Amino acid sequence: MSTDNNHPGSPSAKHFDILVIGGGNAALCAAMTARESGMDVLVLESAPKEFRGGNSRHTRNLRYLHEKENKYLTGPYPENEFWDDLMRVTKGKTNEELARFIIRESNDIGTWMEKHGCRFQPAMRGTLHLARTNAFFLGGGKALMNAYYAFAQHLGIKIEYDSEVVDLDIQYGRFLSANVKQQGGIRKIHAKSVIVASGGFQANLAWLKEYWGDSADNFIVRGTPYDKGKVLKVLLDNGVKSVGDPKQCHAVAIDARAPKFDGGIVTRLDCVAFGIVVNNQATRFYDEGEDFWPKRYAIWGRLVADQPDQIAYSIIDSKSIDLFMPSVFPPVEADSIEEMAEKLDLDSNGLNETINKFNKACKPGSFDPGELDDCKALDIDPVKSHWARPLDTPPFYGYPLKPGITFTYLGVEVNKKAGIIMENNQVAKNMFAAGEIMSGNILGQGYMAGFGMTIGTVFGRTAGKEAARYVSKLPE
Ligand SMILES: Cc1cc2nc3c(=O)[nH]c(=O)nc-3n(C[C@H](O)[C@H](O)[C@H](O)COP(=O)(O)OP(=O)(O)OC[C@H]3O[C@@H](n4cnc5c(N)ncnc54)[C@H](O)[C@@H]3O)c2cc1C
């Protein structure tokens, strides 16, 4: 176990004001806020120091409400538009009170983030058309997390790494202590209040299999291997009310050659809309050009998960190779469809037939990757609604796709004060939650880019504030 910032006295005997479980964005936002309210705060991060920061260290941006453009955002993003975007992606499956709270509380959170060490980068190209709504972290999520850790340390927050919380003592809806695995042993830690920010359970393949069956074996976990949902399970086993469908998650199509865990953003493939996608039967199965990619990328993980062996192939031709951000793996290149079929291990006749049919169905139009253009393939099933151009200009390029799970939505129910709700609908007095572990309150389904960090930042700050308020009212 390594620690930052040692407090005097024996750590095992110490009773902290607030224990924060987790070491990602939500945890640190909570910890910094609580500490700035005068609390004695301990953060337990299950990862070793060099892998601290959970999924948050993989992020690039967040969206927040703003009435006018600023240095990092090219125009306003008002509440109604933010709300409409959320309604569209969740198809109304959201808790309106909490969702509107997040949206309003996100008003100019960039300023708070900058005060705590975050640096944003000026708006730029290659950002999935997000320059108006989403601010991008200079140096990405890793730099953001490093800045937050430095700030937390400077504030005097105690941080312990290699510290996995494995159990909680909860009596009658009140948190008493946590058992944490450290250096091969179990240590009990007491605190007056706990903030749980330990992410989803997407890195727990056995748990995923309970809902997805054997397909889960073929999932790739895009982020941290440390989000195993251990604390979530303990909470649910101790009478905390769950929220969200266990099968709902954020899952994108990523390069099948990505590592099983922690591959991060560079394994995502953004070429789907510019070509066709076939399964291992060489058959198309969904409209690749249904909408702009940022509005559709998060459904493709599930689409691929539903295909035989959970594998698919995105195929484009040379007309499209420069239209998207390249991923870390080079494409499979071929001068003919037959050669591509051989290289991707697909039936050559089948692939030829699929591509010929698709090419014939493409109607002439004005191709425009920046618009929902009129290049359509309509007399075919499935149709391709936009950016449909015949695959006829070698070389052809192919990428194998697998479902890449980002985070799960099953979580704990909370109220507007980040207070955890028990099965009997009572609010637990000294237990709070923030981040992925409560995102299912707002994300009943679907996702919009940059919203995970908004949820974690707003609810992290709220949890920190409310936990501090609770502790400060306790008798001496
Ligand atoms: C590749 C990738 C790119 C992404 N890009 C973006 C983006 O650009 N914008 C955006 O908004 N969202 C993005 N997301 C989603 C985003 O990462 C999450 O929504 C957000 O980071 C959640 O923050 P969190 O603090 O709740 O969880 P995490 O950052 O995952 O933190 C959870 C923490 O809990 C710790 N932990 C887990 N179990 C225990 C335990 N038992 N005891 C102690 N500690 C424990 C983990 O080690 C980790 O530190 C991306 C995700 C991935 C994987």
The ligand as an ORCA input file, in Angstrom:
! r2SCAN-3c Opt
* xyz 0 1
  C     -12.194      5.023    -22.682
  C     -13.192      5.874    -21.965
  C     -13.406      7.180    -22.380
  C     -14.347      7.960    -21.733
  N     -14.495      9.266    -22.140
  C     -15.335     10.068    -21.486
  C     -15.380     11.472    -21.777
  O     -14.615     11.986    -22.602
  N     -16.284     12.225    -21.086
  C     -17.113     11.702    -20.135
  O     -17.923     12.428    -19.557
  N     -17.056     10.384    -19.810
  C     -16.184      9.569    -20.448
  N     -16.097      8.263    -20.077
  C     -16.939      7.797    -18.968
  C     -16.308      8.317    -17.672
  O     -15.032      7.747    -17.559
  C     -17.112      8.003    -16.437
  O     -18.438      8.383    -16.567
  C     -16.515      8.742    -15.219
  O     -15.123      8.678    -15.242
  C     -17.016      8.119    -13.946
  O     -16.316      8.635    -12.850
  P     -16.377      7.866    -11.475
  O     -15.519      8.640    -10.557
  O     -17.756      7.573    -11.095
  O     -15.723      6.419    -11.788
  P     -14.203      6.026    -12.019
  O     -13.433      7.139    -12.600
  O     -14.193      4.739    -12.755
  O     -13.652      5.818    -10.559
  C     -14.022      4.716     -9.765
  C     -12.914      4.521     -8.776
  O     -13.304      3.599     -7.770
  C     -12.210      2.745     -7.491
  N     -12.782      1.550     -6.878
  C     -13.598      0.624     -7.434
  N     -13.936     -0.309     -6.521
  C     -13.332      0.044     -5.367
  C     -13.290     -0.534     -4.051
  N     -13.954     -1.651     -3.776
  N     -12.555      0.083     -3.105
  C     -11.854      1.229     -3.381
  N     -11.868      1.814     -4.591
  C     -12.599      1.227     -5.573
  C     -11.541      2.541     -8.826
  O     -10.217      2.108     -8.712
  C     -11.639      3.964     -9.388
  O     -10.583      4.758     -8.933
  C     -15.129      7.453    -20.668
  C     -14.886      6.159    -20.219
  C     -13.918      5.374    -20.844
  C     -13.656      3.990    -20.345
*
